[in-house]
């Protein structure tokens, strides 16, 4: 069994507030490419959290791939604590609910509502011990909340066979350039 943890920037850290934002289209394309490769390489479970941004986008991208790869993998949304996201506005709660509902499995690591940062550390520990590798859309030169996950993953990988991959802003820019080139080529073909 091979289980992949995907995490990364929150949508607001990337300045993405609408689903049709061109930056989101590029990230969706990158996620799709990464997920297809992971599935081909034998990933059985694609596991992420419920944060707005990369985590929800990754689960949505994985759900969309189920038609192309039926029965080859499952998705899980793991949450650090009960009632996660309950303080979000109605639109974000609806988006969260839709992604969570499409997952094959969902659970909270802590069976309590938020009480302390210890729950977030326990969540990270759970994710590390229940996955075999990680992909992070994260750039070390542009800190964000994902820094906490990256630091924990990096420390864990020093003592365990736990490969991880960073998709940086340079990688995203290269993907954006390729995406734009493909758009230009397809418009010239018409």
Buried (B, 14 or more C-beta within 10 A) or exposed (E): EBBBBBBBBBBEBBEBEEEEBEBBBBBBBBBBBBBBEBBEEEBBBBBBBBBBBBBBBBBBBBBBBBEEEEEEBBBBBBBBBBEBBEEBEEEBEEBBEEBBEBBBEBEBBBEEEBEEEEBBEBBBEBBBEBBBBBBBBBBEEEEBBBEBBBEBBEEBBEEEEBEBEBBBBEBBEEBBEBBEEEEEEEEEEE
